Amino acid sequence: MTGTPPAALVSILVLLVVLATDVWVYADAKGRVRRGNPAFVSLGSLRVETPGAWFLGCLIMWVVFFPLYLTATRRNPFGHRSG
């Protein structure tokens, strides 16, 4: 059998999905800053609030920062910032 093994193709696909979501997080966070509604989270001494910080967080630890971003941008039914 020649070509790329299926496991390698799955790994490449996962990497592409992670990179695409990282770019989306950056673009969305940047748009939120422009609209005056930035996404931020503060956990102890860690504060993530800039689009660049969200992008780097997602790039380095996607499993932690992507769900955290989704949570930070979620609004309650009354329109007030959650968290």
mmCIF file of the N, C-alpha and C atoms, coordinates in Angstrom:
data_MODEL
# 
_entry.id   MODEL 
# 
loop_
_atom_site.group_PDB 
_atom_site.id 
_atom_site.type_symbol 
_atom_site.label_atom_id 
_atom_site.label_alt_id 
_atom_site.label_comp_id 
_atom_site.label_asym_id 
_atom_site.label_entity_id 
_atom_site.label_seq_id 
_atom_site.pdbx_PDB_ins_code 
_atom_site.Cartn_x 
_atom_site.Cartn_y 
_atom_site.Cartn_z 
_atom_site.occupancy 
_atom_site.B_iso_or_equiv 
_atom_site.pdbx_formal_charge 
_atom_site.auth_seq_id 
_atom_site.auth_comp_id 
_atom_site.auth_asym_id 
_atom_site.auth_atom_id 
_atom_site.pdbx_PDB_model_num 
ATOM 1   N N  . MET A 1 1  ? 0.839   -1.175 0.000  1.00 0.00 ? 1  MET A N  1 
ATOM 2   C CA . MET A 1 1  ? 0.000   0.000  0.000  1.00 0.00 ? 1  MET A CA 1 
ATOM 3   C C  . MET A 1 1  ? 0.887   1.243  0.000  1.00 0.00 ? 1  MET A C  1 
ATOM 4   N N  . THR A 1 2  ? 0.547   2.203  -0.833 1.00 0.00 ? 2  THR A N  1 
ATOM 5   C CA . THR A 1 2  ? 1.322   3.435  -0.901 1.00 0.00 ? 2  THR A CA 1 
ATOM 6   C C  . THR A 1 2  ? 0.443   4.605  -0.514 1.00 0.00 ? 2  THR A C  1 
ATOM 7   N N  . GLY A 1 3  ? 1.083   5.729  -0.303 1.00 0.00 ? 3  GLY A N  1 
ATOM 8   C CA . GLY A 1 3  ? 0.323   6.920  0.071  1.00 0.00 ? 3  GLY A CA 1 
ATOM 9   C C  . GLY A 1 3  ? 0.387   7.185  1.562  1.00 0.00 ? 3  GLY A C  1 
ATOM 10  N N  . THR A 1 4  ? -0.412  8.117  1.983  1.00 0.00 ? 4  THR A N  1 
ATOM 11  C CA . THR A 1 4  ? -0.444  8.532  3.377  1.00 0.00 ? 4  THR A CA 1 
ATOM 12  C C  . THR A 1 4  ? -1.351  7.596  4.174  1.00 0.00 ? 4  THR A C  1 
ATOM 13  N N  . PRO A 1 5  ? -0.853  7.111  5.319  1.00 0.00 ? 5  PRO A N  1 
ATOM 14  C CA . PRO A 1 5  ? -1.688  6.233  6.147  1.00 0.00 ? 5  PRO A CA 1 
ATOM 15  C C  . PRO A 1 5  ? -2.915  6.982  6.685  1.00 0.00 ? 5  PRO A C  1 
ATOM 16  N N  . PRO A 1 6  ? -4.025  6.268  6.890  1.00 0.00 ? 6  PRO A N  1 
ATOM 17  C CA . PRO A 1 6  ? -5.248  6.917  7.383  1.00 0.00 ? 6  PRO A CA 1 
ATOM 18  C C  . PRO A 1 6  ? -5.065  7.675  8.697  1.00 0.00 ? 6  PRO A C  1 
ATOM 19  N N  . ALA A 1 7  ? -4.258  7.159  9.599  1.00 0.00 ? 7  ALA A N  1 
ATOM 20  C CA . ALA A 1 7  ? -4.045  7.847  10.885 1.00 0.00 ? 7  ALA A CA 1 
ATOM 21  C C  . ALA A 1 7  ? -3.410  9.220  10.667 1.00 0.00 ? 7  ALA A C  1 
ATOM 22  N N  . ALA A 1 8  ? -2.504  9.317  9.705  1.00 0.00 ? 8  ALA A N  1 
ATOM 23  C CA . ALA A 1 8  ? -1.866  10.598 9.408  1.00 0.00 ? 8  ALA A CA 1 
ATOM 24  C C  . ALA A 1 8  ? -2.883  11.568 8.815  1.00 0.00 ? 8  ALA A C  1 
ATOM 25  N N  . LEU A 1 9  ? -3.775  11.069 7.971  1.00 0.00 ? 9  LEU A N  1 
ATOM 26  C CA . LEU A 1 9  ? -4.803  11.931 7.392  1.00 0.00 ? 9  LEU A CA 1 
ATOM 27  C C  . LEU A 1 9  ? -5.749  12.472 8.464  1.00 0.00 ? 9  LEU A C  1 
ATOM 28  N N  . VAL A 1 10 ? -6.104  11.623 9.419  1.00 0.00 ? 10 VAL A N  1 
ATOM 29  C CA . VAL A 1 10 ? -6.965  12.073 10.517 1.00 0.00 ? 10 VAL A CA 1 
ATOM 30  C C  . VAL A 1 10 ? -6.249  13.138 11.343 1.00 0.00 ? 10 VAL A C  1 
ATOM 31  N N  . SER A 1 11 ? -4.975  12.937 11.604 1.00 0.00 ? 11 SER A N  1 
ATOM 32  C CA . SER A 1 11 ? -4.195  13.920 12.367 1.00 0.00 ? 11 SER A CA 1 
ATOM 33  C C  . SER A 1 11 ? -4.136  15.258 11.640 1.00 0.00 ? 11 SER A C  1 
ATOM 34  N N  . ILE A 1 12 ? -3.940  15.216 10.344 1.00 0.00 ? 12 ILE A N  1 
ATOM 35  C CA . ILE A 1 12 ? -3.887  16.445 9.547  1.00 0.00 ? 12 ILE A CA 1 
ATOM 36  C C  . ILE A 1 12 ? -5.243  17.139 9.560  1.00 0.00 ? 12 ILE A C  1 
ATOM 37  N N  . LEU A 1 13 ? -6.312  16.375 9.441  1.00 0.00 ? 13 LEU A N  1 
ATOM 38  C CA . LEU A 1 13 ? -7.657  16.942 9.469  1.00 0.00 ? 13 LEU A CA 1 
ATOM 39  C C  . LEU A 1 13 ? -7.944  17.612 10.817 1.00 0.00 ? 13 LEU A C  1 
ATOM 40  N N  . VAL A 1 14 ? -7.575  16.956 11.897 1.00 0.00 ? 14 VAL A N  1 
ATOM 41  C CA . VAL A 1 14 ? -7.776  17.536 13.242 1.00 0.00 ? 14 VAL A CA 1 
ATOM 42  C C  . VAL A 1 14 ? -6.976  18.823 13.376 1.00 0.00 ? 14 VAL A C  1 
ATOM 43  N N  . LEU A 1 15 ? -5.743  18.831 12.916 1.00 0.00 ? 15 LEU A N  1 
ATOM 44  C CA . LEU A 1 15 ? -4.907  20.028 12.977 1.00 0.00 ? 15 LEU A CA 1 
ATOM 45  C C  . LEU A 1 15 ? -5.536  21.172 12.189 1.00 0.00 ? 15 LEU A C  1 
ATOM 46  N N  . LEU A 1 16 ? -6.061  20.878 11.011 1.00 0.00 ? 16 LEU A N  1 
ATOM 47  C CA . LEU A 1 16 ? -6.704  21.915 10.199 1.00 0.00 ? 16 LEU A CA 1 
ATOM 48  C C  . LEU A 1 16 ? -7.961  22.467 10.877 1.00 0.00 ? 16 LEU A C  1 
ATOM 49  N N  . VAL A 1 17 ? -8.729  21.617 11.518 1.00 0.00 ? 17 VAL A N  1 
ATOM 50  C CA . VAL A 1 17 ? -9.929  22.074 12.234 1.00 0.00 ? 17 VAL A CA 1 
ATOM 51  C C  . VAL A 1 17 ? -9.533  22.965 13.410 1.00 0.00 ? 17 VAL A C  1 
ATOM 52  N N  . VAL A 1 18 ? -8.512  22.568 14.150 1.00 0.00 ? 18 VAL A N  1 
ATOM 53  C CA . VAL A 1 18 ? -8.042  23.373 15.285 1.00 0.00 ? 18 VAL A CA 1 
ATOM 54  C C  . VAL A 1 18 ? -7.544  24.729 14.793 1.00 0.00 ? 18 VAL A C  1 
ATOM 55  N N  . LEU A 1 19 ? -6.753  24.754 13.734 1.00 0.00 ? 19 LEU A N  1 
ATOM 56  C CA . LEU A 1 19 ? -6.249  26.027 13.210 1.00 0.00 ? 19 LEU A CA 1 
ATOM 57  C C  . LEU A 1 19 ? -7.389  26.911 12.700 1.00 0.00 ? 19 LEU A C  1 
ATOM 58  N N  . ALA A 1 20 ? -8.372  26.314 12.056 1.00 0.00 ? 20 ALA A N  1 
ATOM 59  C CA . ALA A 1 20 ? -9.516  27.088 11.566 1.00 0.00 ? 20 ALA A CA 1 
ATOM 60  C C  . ALA A 1 20 ? -10.293 27.704 12.727 1.00 0.00 ? 20 ALA A C  1 
ATOM 61  N N  . THR A 1 21 ? -10.489 26.953 13.800 1.00 0.00 ? 21 THR A N  1 
ATOM 62  C CA . THR A 1 21 ? -11.206 27.514 14.948 1.00 0.00 ? 21 THR A CA 1 
ATOM 63  C C  . THR A 1 21 ? -10.370 28.588 15.645 1.00 0.00 ? 21 THR A C  1 
ATOM 64  N N  . ASP A 1 22 ? -9.050  28.439 15.639 1.00 0.00 ? 22 ASP A N  1 
ATOM 65  C CA . ASP A 1 22 ? -8.180  29.475 16.213 1.00 0.00 ? 22 ASP A CA 1 
ATOM 66  C C  . ASP A 1 22 ? -8.330  30.788 15.451 1.00 0.00 ? 22 ASP A C  1 
ATOM 67  N N  . VAL A 1 23 ? -8.342  30.701 14.130 1.00 0.00 ? 23 VAL A N  1 
ATOM 68  C CA . VAL A 1 23 ? -8.518  31.894 13.300 1.00 0.00 ? 23 VAL A CA 1 
ATOM 69  C C  . VAL A 1 23 ? -9.903  32.495 13.534 1.00 0.00 ? 23 VAL A C  1 
ATOM 70  N N  . TRP A 1 24 ? -10.921 31.645 13.653 1.00 0.00 ? 24 TRP A N  1 
ATOM 71  C CA . TRP A 1 24 ? -12.272 32.139 13.917 1.00 0.00 ? 24 TRP A CA 1 
ATOM 72  C C  . TRP A 1 24 ? -12.333 32.864 15.266 1.00 0.00 ? 24 TRP A C  1 
ATOM 73  N N  . VAL A 1 25 ? -11.708 32.283 16.293 1.00 0.00 ? 25 VAL A N  1 
ATOM 74  C CA . VAL A 1 25 ? -11.692 32.915 17.622 1.00 0.00 ? 25 VAL A CA 1 
ATOM 75  C C  . VAL A 1 25 ? -11.048 34.293 17.528 1.00 0.00 ? 25 VAL A C  1 
ATOM 76  N N  . TYR A 1 26 ? -9.936  34.398 16.824 1.00 0.00 ? 26 TYR A N  1 
ATOM 77  C CA . TYR A 1 26 ? -9.249  35.683 16.683 1.00 0.00 ? 26 TYR A CA 1 
ATOM 78  C C  . TYR A 1 26 ? -10.152 36.705 15.991 1.00 0.00 ? 26 TYR A C  1 
ATOM 79  N N  . ALA A 1 27 ? -10.751 36.308 14.870 1.00 0.00 ? 27 ALA A N  1 
ATOM 80  C CA . ALA A 1 27 ? -11.615 37.218 14.116 1.00 0.00 ? 27 ALA A CA 1 
ATOM 81  C C  . ALA A 1 27 ? -12.841 37.622 14.937 1.00 0.00 ? 27 ALA A C  1 
ATOM 82  N N  . ASP A 1 28 ? -13.438 36.679 15.626 1.00 0.00 ? 28 ASP A N  1 
ATOM 83  C CA . ASP A 1 28 ? -14.613 36.972 16.439 1.00 0.00 ? 28 ASP A CA 1 
ATOM 84  C C  . ASP A 1 28 ? -14.250 37.886 17.607 1.00 0.00 ? 28 ASP A C  1 
ATOM 85  N N  . ALA A 1 29 ? -13.140 37.594 18.283 1.00 0.00 ? 29 ALA A N  1 
ATOM 86  C CA . ALA A 1 29 ? -12.703 38.430 19.410 1.00 0.00 ? 29 ALA A CA 1 
ATOM 87  C C  . ALA A 1 29 ? -12.383 39.843 18.935 1.00 0.00 ? 29 ALA A C  1 
ATOM 88  N N  . LYS A 1 30 ? -11.772 39.963 17.768 1.00 0.00 ? 30 LYS A N  1 
ATOM 89  C CA . LYS A 1 30 ? -11.452 41.282 17.223 1.00 0.00 ? 30 LYS A CA 1 
ATOM 90  C C  . LYS A 1 30 ? -12.737 42.052 16.901 1.00 0.00 ? 30 LYS A C  1 
ATOM 91  N N  . GLY A 1 31 ? -13.713 41.378 16.336 1.00 0.00 ? 31 GLY A N  1 
ATOM 92  C CA . GLY A 1 31 ? -15.004 42.017 16.059 1.00 0.00 ? 31 GLY A CA 1 
ATOM 93  C C  . GLY A 1 31 ? -15.706 42.451 17.328 1.00 0.00 ? 31 GLY A C  1 
ATOM 94  N N  . ARG A 1 32 ? -15.604 41.641 18.365 1.00 0.00 ? 32 ARG A N  1 
ATOM 95  C CA . ARG A 1 32 ? -16.223 41.996 19.646 1.00 0.00 ? 32 ARG A CA 1 
ATOM 96  C C  . ARG A 1 32 ? -15.577 43.236 20.247 1.00 0.00 ? 32 ARG A C  1 
ATOM 97  N N  . VAL A 1 33 ? -14.266 43.368 20.101 1.00 0.00 ? 33 VAL A N  1 
ATOM 98  C CA . VAL A 1 33 ? -13.573 44.557 20.608 1.00 0.00 ? 33 VAL A CA 1 
ATOM 99  C C  . VAL A 1 33 ? -14.059 45.786 19.841 1.00 0.00 ? 33 VAL A C  1 
ATOM 100 N N  . ARG A 1 34 ? -14.173 45.673 18.520 1.00 0.00 ? 34 ARG A N  1 
ATOM 101 C CA . ARG A 1 34 ? -14.659 46.801 17.700 1.00 0.00 ? 34 ARG A CA 1 
ATOM 102 C C  . ARG A 1 34 ? -16.072 47.223 18.092 1.00 0.00 ? 34 ARG A C  1 
ATOM 103 N N  . ARG A 1 35 ? -16.903 46.262 18.459 1.00 0.00 ? 35 ARG A N  1 
ATOM 104 C CA . ARG A 1 35 ? -18.288 46.567 18.842 1.00 0.00 ? 35 ARG A CA 1 
ATOM 105 C C  . ARG A 1 35 ? -18.412 46.997 20.311 1.00 0.00 ? 35 ARG A C  1 
ATOM 106 N N  . GLY A 1 36 ? -17.303 47.005 21.035 1.00 0.00 ? 36 GLY A N  1 
ATOM 107 C CA . GLY A 1 36 ? -17.328 47.416 22.437 1.00 0.00 ? 36 GLY A CA 1 
ATOM 108 C C  . GLY A 1 36 ? -17.819 46.334 23.380 1.00 0.00 ? 36 GLY A C  1 
ATOM 109 N N  . ASN A 1 37 ? -17.739 45.083 22.949 1.00 0.00 ? 37 ASN A N  1 
ATOM 110 C CA . ASN A 1 37 ? -18.199 43.960 23.761 1.00 0.00 ? 37 ASN A CA 1 
ATOM 111 C C  . ASN A 1 37 ? -17.108 42.877 23.794 1.00 0.00 ? 37 ASN A C  1 
ATOM 112 N N  . PRO A 1 38 ? -15.937 43.196 24.361 1.00 0.00 ? 38 PRO A N  1 
ATOM 113 C CA . PRO A 1 38 ? -14.839 42.224 24.304 1.00 0.00 ? 38 PRO A CA 1 
ATOM 114 C C  . PRO A 1 38 ? -15.112 40.971 25.142 1.00 0.00 ? 38 PRO A C  1 
ATOM 115 N N  . ALA A 1 39 ? -14.573 39.876 24.659 1.00 0.00 ? 39 ALA A N  1 
ATOM 116 C CA . ALA A 1 39 ? -14.643 38.620 25.413 1.00 0.00 ? 39 ALA A CA 1 
ATOM 117 C C  . ALA A 1 39 ? -13.472 38.612 26.392 1.00 0.00 ? 39 ALA A C  1 
ATOM 118 N N  . PHE A 1 40 ? -13.759 38.363 27.648 1.00 0.00 ? 40 PHE A N  1 
ATOM 119 C CA . PHE A 1 40 ? -12.661 38.270 28.610 1.00 0.00 ? 40 PHE A CA 1 
ATOM 120 C C  . PHE A 1 40 ? -12.999 37.253 29.679 1.00 0.00 ? 40 PHE A C  1 
ATOM 121 N N  . VAL A 1 41 ? -11.924 36.748 30.278 1.00 0.00 ? 41 VAL A N  1 
ATOM 122 C CA . VAL A 1 41 ? -12.079 35.833 31.396 1.00 0.00 ? 41 VAL A CA 1 
ATOM 123 C C  . VAL A 1 41 ? -10.932 36.113 32.363 1.00 0.00 ? 41 VAL A C  1 
ATOM 124 N N  . SER A 1 42 ? -11.224 36.005 33.621 1.00 0.00 ? 42 SER A N  1 
ATOM 125 C CA . SER A 1 42 ? -10.221 36.216 34.651 1.00 0.00 ? 42 SER A CA 1 
ATOM 126 C C  . SER A 1 42 ? -10.261 35.031 35.606 1.00 0.00 ? 42 SER A C  1 
ATOM 127 N N  . LEU A 1 43 ? -9.174  34.308 35.674 1.00 0.00 ? 43 LEU A N  1 
ATOM 128 C CA . LEU A 1 43 ? -9.052  33.155 36.563 1.00 0.00 ? 43 LEU A CA 1 
ATOM 129 C C  . LEU A 1 43 ? -7.851  33.384 37.465 1.00 0.00 ? 43 LEU A C  1 
ATOM 130 N N  . GLY A 1 44 ? -8.090  33.871 38.638 1.00 0.00 ? 44 GLY A N  1 
ATOM 131 C CA . GLY A 1 44 ? -6.980  34.190 39.532 1.00 0.00 ? 44 GLY A CA 1 
ATOM 132 C C  . GLY A 1 44 ? -6.152  35.314 38.940 1.00 0.00 ? 44 GLY A C  1 
ATOM 133 N N  . SER A 1 45 ? -4.867  35.079 38.750 1.00 0.00 ? 45 SER A N  1 
ATOM 134 C CA . SER A 1 45 ? -3.998  36.103 38.178 1.00 0.00 ? 45 SER A CA 1 
ATOM 135 C C  . SER A 1 45 ? -3.985  36.057 36.649 1.00 0.00 ? 45 SER A C  1 
ATOM 136 N N  . LEU A 1 46 ? -4.609  35.055 36.061 1.00 0.00 ? 46 LEU A N  1 
ATOM 137 C CA . LEU A 1 46 ? -4.674  34.940 34.604 1.00 0.00 ? 46 LEU A CA 1 
ATOM 138 C C  . LEU A 1 46 ? -5.864  35.728 34.081 1.00 0.00 ? 46 LEU A C  1 
ATOM 139 N N  . ARG A 1 47 ? -5.594  36.670 33.174 1.00 0.00 ? 47 ARG A N  1 
ATOM 140 C CA . ARG A 1 47 ? -6.656  37.457 32.556 1.00 0.00 ? 47 ARG A CA 1 
ATOM 141 C C  . ARG A 1 47 ? -6.456  37.408 31.046 1.00 0.00 ? 47 ARG A C  1 
ATOM 142 N N  . VAL A 1 48 ? -7.466  36.909 30.346 1.00 0.00 ? 48 VAL A N  1 
ATOM 143 C CA . VAL A 1 48 ? -7.410  36.805 28.894 1.00 0.00 ? 48 VAL A CA 1 
ATOM 144 C C  . VAL A 1 48 ? -8.487  37.723 28.349 1.00 0.00 ? 48 VAL A C  1 
ATOM 145 N N  . GLU A 1 49 ? -8.071  38.741 27.561 1.00 0.00 ? 49 GLU A N  1 
ATOM 146 C CA . GLU A 1 49 ? -9.062  39.676 27.062 1.00 0.00 ? 49 GLU A CA 1 
ATOM 147 C C  . GLU A 1 49 ? -8.786  40.195 25.660 1.00 0.00 ? 49 GLU A C  1 
ATOM 148 N N  . THR A 1 50 ? -7.586  40.099 25.158 1.00 0.00 ? 50 THR A N  1 
ATOM 149 C CA . THR A 1 50 ? -7.301  40.612 23.819 1.00 0.00 ? 50 THR A CA 1 
ATOM 150 C C  . THR A 1 50 ? -7.459  39.503 22.787 1.00 0.00 ? 50 THR A C  1 
ATOM 151 N N  . PRO A 1 51 ? -7.765  39.881 21.548 1.00 0.00 ? 51 PRO A N  1 
ATOM 152 C CA . PRO A 1 51 ? -7.871  38.861 20.498 1.00 0.00 ? 51 PRO A CA 1 
ATOM 153 C C  . PRO A 1 51 ? -6.590  38.042 20.353 1.00 0.00 ? 51 PRO A C  1 
ATOM 154 N N  . GLY A 1 52 ? -5.445  38.698 20.484 1.00 0.00 ? 52 GLY A N  1 
ATOM 155 C CA . GLY A 1 52 ? -4.171  37.984 20.383 1.00 0.00 ? 52 GLY A CA 1 
ATOM 156 C C  . GLY A 1 52 ? -3.982  36.975 21.500 1.00 0.00 ? 52 GLY A C  1 
ATOM 157 N N  . ALA A 1 53 ? -4.407  37.339 22.700 1.00 0.00 ? 53 ALA A N  1 
ATOM 158 C CA . ALA A 1 53 ? -4.289  36.413 23.834 1.00 0.00 ? 53 ALA A CA 1 
ATOM 159 C C  . ALA A 1 53 ? -5.209  35.215 23.640 1.00 0.00 ? 53 ALA A C  1 
ATOM 160 N N  . TRP A 1 54 ? -6.421  35.459 23.149 1.00 0.00 ? 54 TRP A N  1 
ATOM 161 C CA . TRP A 1 54 ? -7.328  34.344 22.873 1.00 0.00 ? 54 TRP A CA 1 
ATOM 162 C C  . TRP A 1 54 ? -6.750  33.430 21.799 1.00 0.00 ? 54 TRP A C  1 
ATOM 163 N N  . PHE A 1 55 ? -6.197  34.031 20.748 1.00 0.00 ? 55 PHE A N  1 
ATOM 164 C CA . PHE A 1 55 ? -5.616  33.237 19.665 1.00 0.00 ? 55 PHE A CA 1 
ATOM 165 C C  . PHE A 1 55 ? -4.465  32.376 20.177 1.00 0.00 ? 55 PHE A C  1 
ATOM 166 N N  . LEU A 1 56 ? -3.548  32.984 20.916 1.00 0.00 ? 56 LEU A N  1 
ATOM 167 C CA . LEU A 1 56 ? -2.403  32.218 21.437 1.00 0.00 ? 56 LEU A CA 1 
ATOM 168 C C  . LEU A 1 56 ? -2.847  31.144 22.419 1.00 0.00 ? 56 LEU A C  1 
ATOM 169 N N  . GLY A 1 57 ? -3.804  31.476 23.270 1.00 0.00 ? 57 GLY A N  1 
ATOM 170 C CA . GLY A 1 57 ? -4.320  30.472 24.197 1.00 0.00 ? 57 GLY A CA 1 
ATOM 171 C C  . GLY A 1 57 ? -4.904  29.284 23.458 1.00 0.00 ? 57 GLY A C  1 
ATOM 172 N N  . CYS A 1 58 ? -5.710  29.567 22.440 1.00 0.00 ? 58 CYS A N  1 
ATOM 173 C CA . CYS A 1 58 ? -6.309  28.484 21.644 1.00 0.00 ? 58 CYS A CA 1 
ATOM 174 C C  . CYS A 1 58 ? -5.248  27.712 20.866 1.00 0.00 ? 58 CYS A C  1 
ATOM 175 N N  . LEU A 1 59 ? -4.244  28.418 20.379 1.00 0.00 ? 59 LEU A N  1 
ATOM 176 C CA . LEU A 1 59 ? -3.182  27.766 19.617 1.00 0.00 ? 59 LEU A CA 1 
ATOM 177 C C  . LEU A 1 59 ? -2.368  26.816 20.492 1.00 0.00 ? 59 LEU A C  1 
ATOM 178 N N  . ILE A 1 60 ? -2.092  27.242 21.715 1.00 0.00 ? 60 ILE A N  1 
ATOM 179 C CA . ILE A 1 60 ? -1.243  26.444 22.604 1.00 0.00 ? 60 ILE A CA 1 
ATOM 180 C C  . ILE A 1 60 ? -2.043  25.372 23.346 1.00 0.00 ? 60 ILE A C  1 
ATOM 181 N N  . MET A 1 61 ? -3.218  25.738 23.854 1.00 0.00 ? 61 MET A N  1 
ATOM 182 C CA . MET A 1 61 ? -4.032  24.799 24.646 1.00 0.00 ? 61 MET A CA 1 
ATOM 183 C C  . MET A 1 61 ? -5.476  24.857 24.192 1.00 0.00 ? 61 MET A C  1 
ATOM 184 N N  . TRP A 1 62 ? -5.740  24.418 22.974 1.00 0.00 ? 62 TRP A N  1 
ATOM 185 C CA . TRP A 1 62 ? -7.062  24.504 22.357 1.00 0.00 ? 62 TRP A CA 1 
ATOM 186 C C  . TRP A 1 62 ? -8.143  23.852 23.213 1.00 0.00 ? 62 TRP A C  1 
ATOM 187 N N  . VAL A 1 63 ? -7.813  22.709 23.777 1.00 0.00 ? 63 VAL A N  1 
ATOM 188 C CA . VAL A 1 63 ? -8.789  21.939 24.560 1.00 0.00 ? 63 VAL A CA 1 
ATOM 189 C C  . VAL A 1 63 ? -9.302  22.745 25.760 1.00 0.00 ? 63 VAL A C  1 
ATOM 190 N N  . VAL A 1 64 ? -8.510  23.663 26.270 1.00 0.00 ? 64 VAL A N  1 
ATOM 191 C CA . VAL A 1 64 ? -8.915  24.485 27.412 1.00 0.00 ? 64 VAL A CA 1 
ATOM 192 C C  . VAL A 1 64 ? -9.510  25.811 26.944 1.00 0.00 ? 64 VAL A C  1 
ATOM 193 N N  . PHE A 1 65 ? -8.813  26.511 26.042 1.00 0.00 ? 65 PHE A N  1 
ATOM 194 C CA . PHE A 1 65 ? -9.181  27.876 25.701 1.00 0.00 ? 65 PHE A CA 1 
ATOM 195 C C  . PHE A 1 65 ? -10.365 27.992 24.742 1.00 0.00 ? 65 PHE A C  1 
ATOM 196 N N  . PHE A 1 66 ? -10.553 27.049 23.834 1.00 0.00 ? 66 PHE A N  1 
ATOM 197 C CA . PHE A 1 66 ? -11.692 27.157 22.925 1.00 0.00 ? 66 PHE A CA 1 
ATOM 198 C C  . PHE A 1 66 ? -13.014 27.064 23.681 1.00 0.00 ? 66 PHE A C  1 
ATOM 199 N N  . PRO A 1 67 ? -13.200 26.056 24.542 1.00 0.00 ? 67 PRO A N  1 
ATOM 200 C CA . PRO A 1 67 ? -14.455 26.049 25.325 1.00 0.00 ? 67 PRO A CA 1 
ATOM 201 C C  . PRO A 1 67 ? -14.564 27.259 26.259 1.00 0.00 ? 67 PRO A C  1 
ATOM 202 N N  . LEU A 1 68 ? -13.434 27.716 26.782 1.00 0.00 ? 68 LEU A N  1 
ATOM 203 C CA . LEU A 1 68 ? -13.438 28.891 27.652 1.00 0.00 ? 68 LEU A CA 1 
ATOM 204 C C  . LEU A 1 68 ? -13.894 30.123 26.876 1.00 0.00 ? 68 LEU A C  1 
ATOM 205 N N  . TYR A 1 69 ? -13.442 30.260 25.639 1.00 0.00 ? 69 TYR A N  1 
ATOM 206 C CA . TYR A 1 69 ? -13.868 31.388 24.807 1.00 0.00 ? 69 TYR A CA 1 
ATOM 207 C C  . TYR A 1 69 ? -15.374 31.315 24.541 1.00 0.00 ? 69 TYR A C  1 
ATOM 208 N N  . LEU A 1 70 ? -15.843 30.130 24.194 1.00 0.00 ? 70 LEU A N  1 
ATOM 209 C CA . LEU A 1 70 ? -17.279 29.971 23.936 1.00 0.00 ? 70 LEU A CA 1 
ATOM 210 C C  . LEU A 1 70 ? -18.094 30.330 25.172 1.00 0.00 ? 70 LEU A C  1 
ATOM 211 N N  . THR A 1 71 ? -17.608 29.957 26.334 1.00 0.00 ? 71 THR A N  1 
ATOM 212 C CA . THR A 1 71 ? -18.290 30.278 27.587 1.00 0.00 ? 71 THR A CA 1 
ATOM 213 C C  . THR A 1 71 ? -18.228 31.782 27.864 1.00 0.00 ? 71 THR A C  1 
ATOM 214 N N  . ALA A 1 72 ? -17.075 32.391 27.610 1.00 0.00 ? 72 ALA A N  1 
ATOM 215 C CA . ALA A 1 72 ? -16.900 33.822 27.881 1.00 0.00 ? 72 ALA A CA 1 
ATOM 216 C C  . ALA A 1 72 ? -17.764 34.686 26.976 1.00 0.00 ? 72 ALA A C  1 
ATOM 217 N N  . THR A 1 73 ? -18.103 34.191 25.807 1.00 0.00 ? 73 THR A N  1 
ATOM 218 C CA . THR A 1 73 ? -18.887 34.997 24.866 1.00 0.00 ? 73 THR A CA 1 
ATOM 219 C C  . THR A 1 73 ? -20.375 34.707 24.942 1.00 0.00 ? 73 THR A C  1 
ATOM 220 N N  . ARG A 1 74 ? -20.750 33.733 25.725 1.00 0.00 ? 74 ARG A N  1 
ATOM 221 C CA . ARG A 1 74 ? -22.163 33.382 25.849 1.00 0.00 ? 74 ARG A CA 1 
ATOM 222 C C  . ARG A 1 74 ? -22.891 34.411 26.708 1.00 0.00 ? 74 ARG A C  1 
ATOM 223 N N  . ARG A 1 75 ? -24.083 34.740 26.329 1.00 0.00 ? 75 ARG A N  1 
ATOM 224 C CA . ARG A 1 75 ? -24.870 35.716 27.088 1.00 0.00 ? 75 ARG A CA 1 
ATOM 225 C C  . ARG A 1 75 ? -26.069 35.024 27.711 1.00 0.00 ? 75 ARG A C  1 
ATOM 226 N N  . ASN A 1 76 ? -26.508 35.566 28.825 1.00 0.00 ? 76 ASN A N  1 
ATOM 227 C CA . ASN A 1 76 ? -27.724 35.034 29.424 1.00 0.00 ? 76 ASN A CA 1 
ATOM 228 C C  . ASN A 1 76 ? -28.944 35.641 28.728 1.00 0.00 ? 76 ASN A C  1 
ATOM 229 N N  . PRO A 1 77 ? -30.138 35.134 28.970 1.00 0.00 ? 77 PRO A N  1 
ATOM 230 C CA . PRO A 1 77 ? -31.330 35.626 28.264 1.00 0.00 ? 77 PRO A CA 1 
ATOM 231 C C  . PRO A 1 77 ? -31.645 37.099 28.495 1.00 0.00 ? 77 PRO A C  1 
ATOM 232 N N  . PHE A 1 78 ? -31.087 37.695 29.534 1.00 0.00 ? 78 PHE A N  1 
ATOM 233 C CA . PHE A 1 78 ? -31.383 39.089 29.828 1.00 0.00 ? 78 PHE A CA 1 
ATOM 234 C C  . PHE A 1 78 ? -30.395 40.043 29.196 1.00 0.00 ? 78 PHE A C  1 
ATOM 235 N N  . GLY A 1 79 ? -29.400 39.520 28.460 1.00 0.00 ? 79 GLY A N  1 
ATOM 236 C CA . GLY A 1 79 ? -28.454 40.358 27.742 1.00 0.00 ? 79 GLY A CA 1 
ATOM 237 C C  . GLY A 1 79 ? -27.297 40.872 28.554 1.00 0.00 ? 79 GLY A C  1 
ATOM 238 N N  . HIS A 1 80 ? -27.176 40.421 29.803 1.00 0.00 ? 80 HIS A N  1 
ATOM 239 C CA . HIS A 1 80 ? -26.043 40.837 30.629 1.00 0.00 ? 80 HIS A CA 1 
ATOM 240 C C  . HIS A 1 80 ? -24.904 39.856 30.430 1.00 0.00 ? 80 HIS A C  1 
ATOM 241 N N  . ARG A 1 81 ? -23.703 40.367 30.596 1.00 0.00 ? 81 ARG A N  1 
ATOM 242 C CA . ARG A 1 81 ? -22.530 39.522 30.454 1.00 0.00 ? 81 ARG A CA 1 
ATOM 243 C C  . ARG A 1 81 ? -22.544 38.432 31.511 1.00 0.00 ? 81 ARG A C  1 
ATOM 244 N N  . SER A 1 82 ? -22.263 37.201 31.084 1.00 0.00 ? 82 SER A N  1 
ATOM 245 C CA . SER A 1 82 ? -22.205 36.096 32.062 1.00 0.00 ? 82 SER A CA 1 
ATOM 246 C C  . SER A 1 82 ? -20.788 35.927 32.545 1.00 0.00 ? 82 SER A C  1 
ATOM 247 N N  . GLY A 1 83 ? -20.627 35.395 33.732 1.00 0.00 ? 83 GLY A N  1 
ATOM 248 C CA . GLY A 1 83 ? -19.295 35.103 34.252 1.00 0.00 ? 83 GLY A CA 1 
ATOM 249 C C  . GLY A 1 83 ? -18.888 36.174 35.135 1.00 0.00 ? 83 GLY A C  1 
# 
